[in-house]
């Protein structure tokens, strides 16, 4: 399944800037799963966007909301 990317103004942080030094290779990924009336929401955050996208793709893809960081 191919994912659609939608850019949004903000998303909650699951990884704090203070954690970056402890993961110099960028492998930290955190997930938050929420059950809602309309289904399951999966929020992913990580040091490298590719790692988060890989996890979400492996779980079935779908629409991915993403922030432009800078």
PDB file of N, CA, C and O in Angstrom:
ATOM      1  N   UNK A   1       0.843  -1.180   0.000  1.00  0.00           N
ATOM      2  CA  UNK A   1       0.000   0.000   0.000  1.00  0.00           C
ATOM      3  C   UNK A   1       0.886   1.240   0.000  1.00  0.00           C
ATOM      4  O   UNK A   1       1.854   1.309   0.758  1.00  0.00           O
ATOM      5  N   UNK A   2       0.569   2.206  -0.831  1.00  0.00           N
ATOM      6  CA  UNK A   2       1.306   3.450  -0.905  1.00  0.00           C
ATOM      7  C   UNK A   2       0.678   4.452   0.042  1.00  0.00           C
ATOM      8  O   UNK A   2      -0.542   4.502   0.194  1.00  0.00           O
ATOM      9  N   UNK A   3       1.523   5.250   0.679  1.00  0.00           N
ATOM     10  CA  UNK A   3       1.023   6.249   1.610  1.00  0.00           C
ATOM     11  C   UNK A   3       0.891   7.604   0.939  1.00  0.00           C
ATOM     12  O   UNK A   3       1.688   7.963   0.073  1.00  0.00           O
ATOM     13  N   UNK A   4      -0.115   8.342   1.344  1.00  0.00           N
ATOM     14  CA  UNK A   4      -0.299   9.721   0.916  1.00  0.00           C
ATOM     15  C   UNK A   4       0.281  10.610   2.017  1.00  0.00           C
ATOM     16  O   UNK A   4       0.018  10.384   3.198  1.00  0.00           O
ATOM     17  N   UNK A   5       1.066  11.614   1.638  1.00  0.00           N
ATOM     18  CA  UNK A   5       1.650  12.539   2.616  1.00  0.00           C
ATOM     19  C   UNK A   5       0.876  13.843   2.594  1.00  0.00           C
ATOM     20  O   UNK A   5       0.666  14.432   1.534  1.00  0.00           O
ATOM     21  N   UNK A   6       0.453  14.293   3.765  1.00  0.00           N
ATOM     22  CA  UNK A   6      -0.258  15.548   3.933  1.00  0.00           C
ATOM     23  C   UNK A   6       0.533  16.373   4.933  1.00  0.00           C
ATOM     24  O   UNK A   6       0.845  15.894   6.023  1.00  0.00           O
ATOM     25  N   UNK A   7       0.863  17.619   4.571  1.00  0.00           N
ATOM     26  CA  UNK A   7       1.624  18.471   5.478  1.00  0.00           C
ATOM     27  C   UNK A   7       0.675  19.257   6.374  1.00  0.00           C
ATOM     28  O   UNK A   7      -0.316  19.823   5.913  1.00  0.00           O
ATOM     29  N   UNK A   8       1.006  19.280   7.680  1.00  0.00           N
ATOM     30  CA  UNK A   8       0.184  19.966   8.680  1.00  0.00           C
ATOM     31  C   UNK A   8       1.052  20.953   9.454  1.00  0.00           C
ATOM     32  O   UNK A   8       2.279  20.855   9.440  1.00  0.00           O
ATOM     33  N   UNK A   9       0.406  21.907  10.128  1.00  0.00           N
ATOM     34  CA  UNK A   9       1.127  22.954  10.854  1.00  0.00           C
ATOM     35  C   UNK A   9       1.846  22.430  12.097  1.00  0.00           C
ATOM     36  O   UNK A   9       2.926  22.915  12.435  1.00  0.00           O
ATOM     37  N   UNK A  10       1.260  21.447  12.780  1.00  0.00           N
ATOM     38  CA  UNK A  10       1.910  20.941  13.995  1.00  0.00           C
ATOM     39  C   UNK A  10       1.445  19.526  14.313  1.00  0.00           C
ATOM     40  O   UNK A  10       0.351  19.104  13.939  1.00  0.00           O
ATOM     41  N   UNK A  11       2.310  18.815  15.011  1.00  0.00           N
ATOM     42  CA  UNK A  11       2.036  17.479  15.541  1.00  0.00           C
ATOM     43  C   UNK A  11       2.704  17.403  16.910  1.00  0.00           C
ATOM     44  O   UNK A  11       3.705  18.084  17.134  1.00  0.00           O
ATOM     45  N   UNK A  12       2.188  16.606  17.821  1.00  0.00           N
ATOM     46  CA  UNK A  12       2.822  16.475  19.138  1.00  0.00           C
ATOM     47  C   UNK A  12       4.215  15.846  19.032  1.00  0.00           C
ATOM     48  O   UNK A  12       4.451  14.981  18.189  1.00  0.00           O
ATOM     49  N   UNK A  13       5.123  16.286  19.887  1.00  0.00           N
ATOM     50  CA  UNK A  13       6.461  15.697  19.964  1.00  0.00           C
ATOM     51  C   UNK A  13       6.437  14.496  20.895  1.00  0.00           C
ATOM     52  O   UNK A  13       5.910  14.571  22.005  1.00  0.00           O
ATOM     53  N   UNK A  14       7.005  13.396  20.442  1.00  0.00           N
ATOM     54  CA  UNK A  14       7.181  12.216  21.291  1.00  0.00           C
ATOM     55  C   UNK A  14       8.645  12.036  21.665  1.00  0.00           C
ATOM     56  O   UNK A  14       8.964  11.281  22.584  1.00  0.00           O
ATOM     57  N   UNK A  15       9.531  12.722  20.961  1.00  0.00           N
ATOM     58  CA  UNK A  15      10.972  12.670  21.224  1.00  0.00           C
ATOM     59  C   UNK A  15      11.422  14.080  21.582  1.00  0.00           C
ATOM     60  O   UNK A  15      11.133  15.033  20.858  1.00  0.00           O
ATOM     61  N   UNK A  16      12.127  14.212  22.695  1.00  0.00           N
ATOM     62  CA  UNK A  16      12.631  15.506  23.152  1.00  0.00           C
ATOM     63  C   UNK A  16      14.043  15.746  22.616  1.00  0.00           C
ATOM     64  O   UNK A  16      14.812  14.804  22.425  1.00  0.00           O
ATOM     65  N   UNK A  17      14.368  16.991  22.380  1.00  0.00           N
ATOM     66  CA  UNK A  17      15.701  17.357  21.880  1.00  0.00           C
ATOM     67  C   UNK A  17      16.814  16.848  22.802  1.00  0.00           C
ATOM     68  O   UNK A  17      17.908  16.534  22.332  1.00  0.00           O
ATOM     69  N   UNK A  18      16.552  16.765  24.082  1.00  0.00           N
ATOM     70  CA  UNK A  18      17.554  16.294  25.044  1.00  0.00           C
ATOM     71  C   UNK A  18      17.919  14.819  24.844  1.00  0.00           C
ATOM     72  O   UNK A  18      18.928  14.361  25.380  1.00  0.00           O
ATOM     73  N   UNK A  19      17.124  14.075  24.088  1.00  0.00           N
ATOM     74  CA  UNK A  19      17.379  12.653  23.855  1.00  0.00           C
ATOM     75  C   UNK A  19      18.282  12.392  22.660  1.00  0.00           C
ATOM     76  O   UNK A  19      18.777  11.277  22.495  1.00  0.00           O
ATOM     77  N   UNK A  20      18.502  13.393  21.830  1.00  0.00           N
ATOM     78  CA  UNK A  20      19.253  13.200  20.589  1.00  0.00           C
ATOM     79  C   UNK A  20      20.667  12.673  20.835  1.00  0.00           C
ATOM     80  O   UNK A  20      21.116  11.765  20.136  1.00  0.00           O
ATOM     81  N   UNK A  21      21.362  13.226  21.810  1.00  0.00           N
ATOM     82  CA  UNK A  21      22.749  12.839  22.065  1.00  0.00           C
ATOM     83  C   UNK A  21      22.884  11.367  22.451  1.00  0.00           C
ATOM     84  O   UNK A  21      23.907  10.749  22.158  1.00  0.00           O
ATOM     85  N   UNK A  22      21.886  10.806  23.091  1.00  0.00           N
ATOM     86  CA  UNK A  22      21.924   9.407  23.514  1.00  0.00           C
ATOM     87  C   UNK A  22      21.705   8.441  22.344  1.00  0.00           C
ATOM     88  O   UNK A  22      21.871   7.231  22.499  1.00  0.00           O
ATOM     89  N   UNK A  23      21.333   8.973  21.179  1.00  0.00           N
ATOM     90  CA  UNK A  23      21.049   8.143  19.999  1.00  0.00           C
ATOM     91  C   UNK A  23      21.761   8.722  18.775  1.00  0.00           C
ATOM     92  O   UNK A  23      21.114   9.171  17.829  1.00  0.00           O
ATOM     93  N   UNK A  24      23.106   8.709  18.800  1.00  0.00           N
ATOM     94  CA  UNK A  24      23.869   9.367  17.729  1.00  0.00           C
ATOM     95  C   UNK A  24      23.640   8.782  16.337  1.00  0.00           C
ATOM     96  O   UNK A  24      23.885   9.464  15.342  1.00  0.00           O
ATOM     97  N   UNK A  25      23.183   7.557  16.246  1.00  0.00           N
ATOM     98  CA  UNK A  25      22.923   6.963  14.927  1.00  0.00           C
ATOM     99  C   UNK A  25      21.503   7.254  14.442  1.00  0.00           C
ATOM    100  O   UNK A  25      21.134   6.867  13.333  1.00  0.00           O
ATOM    101  N   UNK A  26      20.710   7.932  15.265  1.00  0.00           N
ATOM    102  CA  UNK A  26      19.383   8.359  14.852  1.00  0.00           C
ATOM    103  C   UNK A  26      18.325   7.280  14.837  1.00  0.00           C
ATOM    104  O   UNK A  26      17.315   7.427  14.149  1.00  0.00           O
ATOM    105  N   UNK A  27      18.523   6.193  15.575  1.00  0.00           N
ATOM    106  CA  UNK A  27      17.597   5.069  15.514  1.00  0.00           C
ATOM    107  C   UNK A  27      16.375   5.153  16.413  1.00  0.00           C
ATOM    108  O   UNK A  27      15.546   4.243  16.398  1.00  0.00           O
ATOM    109  N   UNK A  28      16.242   6.207  17.187  1.00  0.00           N
ATOM    110  CA  UNK A  28      15.108   6.298  18.118  1.00  0.00           C
ATOM    111  C   UNK A  28      13.816   6.618  17.375  1.00  0.00           C
ATOM    112  O   UNK A  28      13.739   7.607  16.647  1.00  0.00           O
ATOM    113  N   UNK A  29      12.800   5.771  17.563  1.00  0.00           N
ATOM    114  CA  UNK A  29      11.454   5.989  17.019  1.00  0.00           C
ATOM    115  C   UNK A  29      10.475   5.708  18.150  1.00  0.00           C
ATOM    116  O   UNK A  29      10.576   4.681  18.821  1.00  0.00           O
ATOM    117  N   UNK A  30       9.535   6.611  18.362  1.00  0.00           N
ATOM    118  CA  UNK A  30       8.482   6.401  19.358  1.00  0.00           C
ATOM    119  C   UNK A  30       7.139   6.406  18.661  1.00  0.00           C
ATOM    120  O   UNK A  30       6.930   7.137  17.693  1.00  0.00           O
ATOM    121  N   UNK A  31       6.229   5.584  19.160  1.00  0.00           N
ATOM    122  CA  UNK A  31       4.877   5.502  18.611  1.00  0.00           C
ATOM    123  C   UNK A  31       3.857   5.698  19.722  1.00  0.00           C
ATOM    124  O   UNK A  31       4.068   5.279  20.859  1.00  0.00           O
ATOM    125  N   UNK A  32       2.752   6.338  19.377  1.00  0.00           N
ATOM    126  CA  UNK A  32       1.616   6.450  20.296  1.00  0.00           C
ATOM    127  C   UNK A  32       0.384   5.969  19.533  1.00  0.00           C
ATOM    128  O   UNK A  32       0.063   6.479  18.460  1.00  0.00           O
ATOM    129  N   UNK A  33      -0.290   4.988  20.100  1.00  0.00           N
ATOM    130  CA  UNK A  33      -1.483   4.414  19.478  1.00  0.00           C
ATOM    131  C   UNK A  33      -2.703   4.882  20.270  1.00  0.00           C
ATOM    132  O   UNK A  33      -2.766   4.725  21.489  1.00  0.00           O
ATOM    133  N   UNK A  34      -3.672   5.460  19.555  1.00  0.00           N
ATOM    134  CA  UNK A  34      -4.897   5.946  20.175  1.00  0.00           C
ATOM    135  C   UNK A  34      -6.087   5.338  19.444  1.00  0.00           C
ATOM    136  O   UNK A  34      -6.159   5.381  18.216  1.00  0.00           O
ATOM    137  N   UNK A  35      -7.017   4.773  20.203  1.00  0.00           N
ATOM    138  CA  UNK A  35      -8.249   4.244  19.625  1.00  0.00           C
ATOM    139  C   UNK A  35      -9.292   5.348  19.706  1.00  0.00           C
ATOM    140  O   UNK A  35      -9.581   5.870  20.783  1.00  0.00           O
ATOM    141  N   UNK A  36      -9.857   5.699  18.543  1.00  0.00           N
ATOM    142  CA  UNK A  36     -10.877   6.743  18.479  1.00  0.00           C
ATOM    143  C   UNK A  36     -12.182   6.147  17.962  1.00  0.00           C
ATOM    144  O   UNK A  36     -12.225   4.972  17.597  1.00  0.00           O
ATOM    145  N   UNK A  37     -13.232   6.937  17.927  1.00  0.00           N
ATOM    146  CA  UNK A  37     -14.513   6.471  17.398  1.00  0.00           C
ATOM    147  C   UNK A  37     -14.419   6.115  15.923  1.00  0.00           C
ATOM    148  O   UNK A  37     -15.161   5.260  15.440  1.00  0.00           O
ATOM    149  N   UNK A  38     -13.502   6.774  15.198  1.00  0.00           N
ATOM    150  CA  UNK A  38     -13.389   6.528  13.756  1.00  0.00           C
ATOM    151  C   UNK A  38     -12.308   5.513  13.401  1.00  0.00           C
ATOM    152  O   UNK A  38     -12.120   5.206  12.223  1.00  0.00           O
ATOM    153  N   UNK A  39     -11.598   4.988  14.391  1.00  0.00           N
ATOM    154  CA  UNK A  39     -10.577   3.989  14.106  1.00  0.00           C
ATOM    155  C   UNK A  39      -9.365   4.146  15.004  1.00  0.00           C
ATOM    156  O   UNK A  39      -9.467   4.597  16.145  1.00  0.00           O
ATOM    157  N   UNK A  40      -8.222   3.765  14.468  1.00  0.00           N
ATOM    158  CA  UNK A  40      -6.976   3.813  15.226  1.00  0.00           C
ATOM    159  C   UNK A  40      -6.100   4.915  14.655  1.00  0.00           C
ATOM    160  O   UNK A  40      -5.929   5.021  13.440  1.00  0.00           O
ATOM    161  N   UNK A  41      -5.547   5.733  15.540  1.00  0.00           N
ATOM    162  CA  UNK A  41      -4.612   6.781  15.153  1.00  0.00           C
ATOM    163  C   UNK A  41      -3.234   6.369  15.648  1.00  0.00           C
ATOM    164  O   UNK A  41      -3.073   5.997  16.811  1.00  0.00           O
ATOM    165  N   UNK A  42      -2.254   6.435  14.781  1.00  0.00           N
ATOM    166  CA  UNK A  42      -0.890   6.071  15.122  1.00  0.00           C
ATOM    167  C   UNK A  42      -0.014   7.283  14.897  1.00  0.00           C
ATOM    168  O   UNK A  42       0.119   7.757  13.768  1.00  0.00           O
ATOM    169  N   UNK A  43       0.584   7.789  15.963  1.00  0.00           N
ATOM    170  CA  UNK A  43       1.486   8.934  15.890  1.00  0.00           C
ATOM    171  C   UNK A  43       2.897   8.416  16.039  1.00  0.00           C
ATOM    172  O   UNK A  43       3.204   7.694  16.988  1.00  0.00           O
ATOM    173  N   UNK A  44       3.753   8.780  15.111  1.00  0.00           N
ATOM    174  CA  UNK A  44       5.146   8.369  15.170  1.00  0.00           C
ATOM    175  C   UNK A  44       6.054   9.579  15.189  1.00  0.00           C
ATOM    176  O   UNK A  44       5.774  10.585  14.537  1.00  0.00           O
ATOM    177  N   UNK A  45       7.144   9.483  15.937  1.00  0.00           N
ATOM    178  CA  UNK A  45       8.138  10.547  15.999  1.00  0.00           C
ATOM    179  C   UNK A  45       9.497   9.878  16.093  1.00  0.00           C
ATOM    180  O   UNK A  45       9.638   8.830  16.723  1.00  0.00           O
ATOM    181  N   UNK A  46      10.473  10.469  15.480  1.00  0.00           N
ATOM    182  CA  UNK A  46      11.804   9.892  15.523  1.00  0.00           C
ATOM    183  C   UNK A  46      12.852  10.892  15.096  1.00  0.00           C
ATOM    184  O   UNK A  46      12.540  11.994  14.644  1.00  0.00           O
ATOM    185  N   UNK A  47      14.095  10.492  15.246  1.00  0.00           N
ATOM    186  CA  UNK A  47      15.201  11.365  14.896  1.00  0.00           C
ATOM    187  C   UNK A  47      15.409  11.448  13.394  1.00  0.00           C
ATOM    188  O   UNK A  47      15.929  12.445  12.894  1.00  0.00           O
ATOM    189  N   UNK A  48      15.013  10.422  12.679  1.00  0.00           N
ATOM    190  CA  UNK A  48      15.147  10.395  11.223  1.00  0.00           C
ATOM    191  C   UNK A  48      13.779  10.095  10.604  1.00  0.00           C
ATOM    192  O   UNK A  48      13.182   9.063  10.911  1.00  0.00           O
ATOM    193  N   UNK A  49      13.277  10.976   9.741  1.00  0.00           N
ATOM    194  CA  UNK A  49      11.957  10.764   9.136  1.00  0.00           C
ATOM    195  C   UNK A  49      11.837   9.431   8.408  1.00  0.00           C
ATOM    196  O   UNK A  49      10.772   8.813   8.425  1.00  0.00           O
ATOM    197  N   UNK A  50      12.914   8.979   7.769  1.00  0.00           N
ATOM    198  CA  UNK A  50      12.856   7.716   7.022  1.00  0.00           C
ATOM    199  C   UNK A  50      12.534   6.541   7.940  1.00  0.00           C
ATOM    200  O   UNK A  50      11.818   5.619   7.548  1.00  0.00           O
ATOM    201  N   UNK A  51      13.062   6.577   9.157  1.00  0.00           N
ATOM    202  CA  UNK A  51      12.818   5.479  10.099  1.00  0.00           C
ATOM    203  C   UNK A  51      11.345   5.444  10.508  1.00  0.00           C
ATOM    204  O   UNK A  51      10.743   4.373  10.581  1.00  0.00           O
ATOM    205  N   UNK A  52      10.773   6.605  10.771  1.00  0.00           N
ATOM    206  CA  UNK A  52       9.358   6.673  11.151  1.00  0.00           C
ATOM    207  C   UNK A  52       8.491   6.208   9.979  1.00  0.00           C
ATOM    208  O   UNK A  52       7.562   5.422  10.165  1.00  0.00           O
ATOM    209  N   UNK A  53       8.794   6.691   8.780  1.00  0.00           N
ATOM    210  CA  UNK A  53       8.016   6.301   7.601  1.00  0.00           C
ATOM    211  C   UNK A  53       8.095   4.799   7.343  1.00  0.00           C
ATOM    212  O   UNK A  53       7.099   4.193   6.950  1.00  0.00           O
ATOM    213  N   UNK A  54       9.250   4.192   7.555  1.00  0.00           N
ATOM    214  CA  UNK A  54       9.400   2.742   7.368  1.00  0.00           C
ATOM    215  C   UNK A  54       8.497   1.962   8.320  1.00  0.00           C
ATOM    216  O   UNK A  54       7.853   0.992   7.920  1.00  0.00           O
ATOM    217  N   UNK A  55       8.454   2.386   9.572  1.00  0.00           N
ATOM    218  CA  UNK A  55       7.603   1.710  10.557  1.00  0.00           C
ATOM    219  C   UNK A  55       6.137   1.851  10.159  1.00  0.00           C
ATOM    220  O   UNK A  55       5.391   0.872  10.178  1.00  0.00           O
ATOM    221  N   UNK A  56       5.723   3.059   9.800  1.00  0.00           N
ATOM    222  CA  UNK A  56       4.322   3.282   9.446  1.00  0.00           C
ATOM    223  C   UNK A  56       3.941   2.528   8.177  1.00  0.00           C
ATOM    224  O   UNK A  56       2.834   1.995   8.093  1.00  0.00           O
ATOM    225  N   UNK A  57       4.831   2.469   7.190  1.00  0.00           N
ATOM    226  CA  UNK A  57       4.576   1.699   5.963  1.00  0.00           C
ATOM    227  C   UNK A  57       4.416   0.215   6.288  1.00  0.00           C
ATOM    228  O   UNK A  57       3.532  -0.449   5.747  1.00  0.00           O
ATOM    229  N   UNK A  58       5.276  -0.305   7.177  1.00  0.00           N
ATOM    230  CA  UNK A  58       5.219  -1.719   7.544  1.00  0.00           C
ATOM    231  C   UNK A  58       3.893  -2.065   8.231  1.00  0.00           C
ATOM    232  O   UNK A  58       3.437  -3.207   8.176  1.00  0.00           O
ATOM    233  N   UNK A  59       3.284  -1.075   8.874  1.00  0.00           N
ATOM    234  CA  UNK A  59       2.012  -1.297   9.568  1.00  0.00           C
ATOM    235  C   UNK A  59       0.801  -1.095   8.666  1.00  0.00           C
ATOM    236  O   UNK A  59      -0.335  -1.228   9.121  1.00  0.00           O
ATOM    237  N   UNK A  60       1.026  -0.777   7.401  1.00  0.00           N
ATOM    238  CA  UNK A  60      -0.100  -0.703   6.483  1.00  0.00           C
ATOM    239  C   UNK A  60      -0.244   0.580   5.704  1.00  0.00           C
ATOM    240  O   UNK A  60      -1.151   0.697   4.880  1.00  0.00           O
ATOM    241  N   UNK A  61       0.622   1.548   5.936  1.00  0.00           N
ATOM    242  CA  UNK A  61       0.556   2.778   5.153  1.00  0.00           C
ATOM    243  C   UNK A  61      -0.692   3.575   5.453  1.00  0.00           C
ATOM    244  O   UNK A  61      -1.158   3.611   6.592  1.00  0.00           O
ATOM    245  N   UNK A  62      -1.237   4.218   4.429  1.00  0.00           N
ATOM    246  CA  UNK A  62      -2.392   5.094   4.607  1.00  0.00           C
ATOM    247  C   UNK A  62      -1.948   6.537   4.526  1.00  0.00           C
ATOM    248  O   UNK A  62      -0.871   6.826   4.005  1.00  0.00           O
ATOM    249  N   UNK A  63      -2.757   7.440   5.031  1.00  0.00           N
ATOM    250  CA  UNK A  63      -2.423   8.864   5.017  1.00  0.00           C
ATOM    251  C   UNK A  63      -1.460   9.174   6.138  1.00  0.00           C
ATOM    252  O   UNK A  63      -1.709   8.827   7.292  1.00  0.00           O
ATOM    253  N   UNK A  64      -0.350   9.831   5.801  1.00  0.00           N
ATOM    254  CA  UNK A  64       0.633  10.243   6.796  1.00  0.00           C
ATOM    255  C   UNK A  64       0.652  11.752   6.855  1.00  0.00           C
ATOM    256  O   UNK A  64       0.939  12.422   5.863  1.00  0.00           O
ATOM    257  N   UNK A  65       0.339  12.291   8.042  1.00  0.00           N
ATOM    258  CA  UNK A  65       0.452  13.730   8.257  1.00  0.00           C
ATOM    259  C   UNK A  65       1.880  14.008   8.676  1.00  0.00           C
ATOM    260  O   UNK A  65       2.451  13.289   9.497  1.00  0.00           O
ATOM    261  N   UNK A  66       2.451  15.052   8.108  1.00  0.00           N
ATOM    262  CA  UNK A  66       3.856  15.342   8.323  1.00  0.00           C
ATOM    263  C   UNK A  66       4.050  16.836   8.459  1.00  0.00           C
ATOM    264  O   UNK A  66       3.361  17.619   7.806  1.00  0.00           O
ATOM    265  N   UNK A  67       4.998  17.241   9.314  1.00  0.00           N
ATOM    266  CA  UNK A  67       5.339  18.655   9.482  1.00  0.00           C
ATOM    267  C   UNK A  67       6.582  18.974   8.661  1.00  0.00           C
ATOM    268  O   UNK A  67       7.440  18.116   8.449  1.00  0.00           O
ATOM    269  N   UNK A  68       6.665  20.198   8.210  1.00  0.00           N
ATOM    270  CA  UNK A  68       7.906  20.694   7.619  1.00  0.00           C
ATOM    271  C   UNK A  68       8.711  21.305   8.753  1.00  0.00           C
ATOM    272  O   UNK A  68       8.292  22.298   9.348  1.00  0.00           O
ATOM    273  N   UNK A  69       9.863  20.722   9.056  1.00  0.00           N
ATOM    274  CA  UNK A  69      10.681  21.212  10.175  1.00  0.00           C
ATOM    275  C   UNK A  69      11.708  22.198   9.634  1.00  0.00           C
ATOM    276  O   UNK A  69      12.104  22.129   8.470  1.00  0.00           O
ATOM    277  N   UNK A  70      12.125  23.097  10.481  1.00  0.00           N
ATOM    278  CA  UNK A  70      13.140  24.016  10.001  1.00  0.00           C
ATOM    279  C   UNK A  70      13.499  25.076  10.953  1.00  0.00           C
ATOM    280  O   UNK A  70      14.351  25.913  10.653  1.00  0.00           O
TER     281      UNK A  70
END
